[in-house]
């Protein structure tokens, strides 16, 4: 099953997903892929949200190991501190967030090792944990304009999703903005005939838990 977690910007999709991943881990279901939590600071400025926090950037947390990769910085801040690269994929796509090509390469390397487990296990110096030997949930937070419209960005994540359900990852959860949901679904429809859109709410949580725990129970003979 492919779950497309979608909705408006800053409605708490990643915070909801972090809690879901932790809940699944407690129940013995391993998640692999990437989470994209924001970098927030207390602020009274015009960019502050309703809770008095301002988003400065985005990290990528590589699952299951937990390595944190600084991934994106707000475009205006990147220009101000001199880290903006006009030649980068993000700059050419005119994204609101500046993503360094080096960060994209690092996260792609993680997905490549999830995609080719034999190669990852053979690399004795790899700092990336091998993919799960038991069925797990593939998590991609998120697919955006670079991946869906331009064929760039986290291309290795798209390639892994493009293999459809596998023994290692019978289910996947992809975060996508609402305006990209139709295109994301079309991109993956052929290989994921069973798919559903969910919101970051109790109904969405129940939908993911039901299939993830059912697969775990059928594999191991318990509720995990």
N, C-alpha and C positions, 0 to 999 in steps of 0.2 A: 504494500500500500504506500502511495505517495501522499504525504500531507503537505499542502501549501498553506503556510501560516501567513496571512495577509492582513492588511489594514492600513489606516492612515499613519503618517509619520508620528513618532514619539507617543504611541499609545501603550508602550510597555511590552512590545513583542519579545525583545531580548530578555528582559527581566522575567517575564513569564516562562520563557524557554529555559533559562538558567534553573529555575525552580523545578521544571519538569525533568530536566536532565538529572538533577540531584535526586529527585524522587525515584526515577528509573534506576539509578545506580544503587540506591538503598534496597531496591527489589531485585537486584542481580542482573539488570539489563544494561549492558554497556553501550554507551553512545560514543561515536567517533566522528570527527569532522571539525567544525569550527563554530564558536560562539563569537558575537561581535558586540561586547558591552561598550557603552559610551564612557568617555572621560568627562566627568562633571565636576564643577566647582560651584560653591555658594556664590550667588551674584544678585545684585539689585539693578543690574543694567538692563538695557532694552532687549537683550537676547535671552534673558532669564525666563524660565518656564513658570507655570503657575505655582510651583513649589519653591521658587527662589533659587533655582539652579540653572547654570549655563553649560551647554555642551561644547567642549573644546575639541574633542577628537574621538576616535574610535580605536579600540584595541581588537585584536583577534586572539582568542584563547583556543589553542589547538587541543582537541580531544582525541584520546582520553588522557594524555599526559599532563595537560594543564599549562603548557608553555604559553606565555603571554607575549604577543608581538605587537608593538605600536604600529598601527595600520594606516589610519587616516587622520588628517588634521583639517580643521576648518580652513577653507580657501583663503579667507582674508588674513588669518593668523599665519598661515604658511608663507604668504607674500610678505607679511610684516617681519617675520623672523628669518627670511632668506632661504627657506627650505623648499619653496615652490619651484618646480621643474617644468618649464614650458614644453619640454619634449615628452613628458610622461603621458601614459594612457589617459589618466584622469584629466590632465590639462587639455589634451586634444579633444576629449569628450565634453569639456566644459562642465565638469561636475562641481557641485557645491562643496564637496570634500576633496582635498588633495591627498591622493594615495601614491606613495612612492612605488616605482616599479620594483625596487628591491623587496619591499614588503609583500607585494603580489607574488614575486618569485618565491619567497620563503613559504607562504601559505600554499602555493601550488606544489611545492616540493613535498609538503605534508600530505596533500591529497594524492600525489603520485605514489607515495609509499603505501597509502591505504589501498590504492588501486592495484599495485603490484606487490603483494605480500611476500612472495618468494624472494624478490629482489631486496626488500626491506630487511628480511631476516638474514640474508646473506651478507649484508653490510654491517660488519661487526662494530664499526665506529659510529653507527647511526645513533643520534640522540632521540629519534622519533620512535615511540613504542610501536611494535608491529600491530597490524589490524587484529581485531578480536577473533579468536578461534570459535567462539560461540556466536550465535546470531545476535546482531546488535542493530541499533538504529543509527543510520547515517544522518548527520545534522549539517546543514549548510545555511549559515547565517551571514550574509544573504546573497541572493543573486540580484544584480542590478543592471543598469543600462550597459555597463561594459560587457557583461556576460551575455545578456539576452539580445541586445541590439547590435553589438559590435564584435561578438565572438572572441573577446579578450578577457581581461580580468582573471578571475579564478577559473581558467579554462580546464584545469585538471579536475576541479569539482564537477563541472558540467560533463566532462568525459566519464567520470565515475558514475554519475547519475544516469548517463546515457547507456550504461550497461543494464539498466533495469534492475529488478530484484535479483539478488544473488544469495548464496548460502550465508556469506558473512553479513550481508545487509538486505534482509528481506523487506525492510521498510525504510523509508527515508522521509525526512522533514526538511522542507526548504522554506526559508523566509523570503518574502518578496513583497514589494510595495503594491498597493491595490491597483495602481494604473499599469503595472507590468504583469499582473496575474494572468490575463488572457494569453499574453505572448509566452510567458513561462510555461503555462499549461500546454500550449501548442508545441513548444520545443520538446517536451518530454512525453507527450501523449502516446506516441507509438510504443515506447518501452515501458510505460507505466499505465496500463489500461485501467487499473484500479487506483483511483486518486480522489481526493476530497479536499476542499478548501475549509480551513478552520480559522477561528479567531482566537486571540489570547484570552480565553475565558474557561469556565468550568466544563462547558460542553466540549470544547476543543481538547482539553486535558483528558477528559474521559474517553474520547475517541482514540487518542494515541495510546493511552494505557491499555485499553481493551485489546488492541491488536498486538502490541508489544508483549504484554504479559501472556496472552494466549499462545504466542509463538514460543515464548520461554517455557511455558508449562508443557506444551506438546513435545519440546525437545528434551526437557529434563525431568518431566513427570512430577513437578511440584509448582507451587505458586511463585517461588522466588521473590 
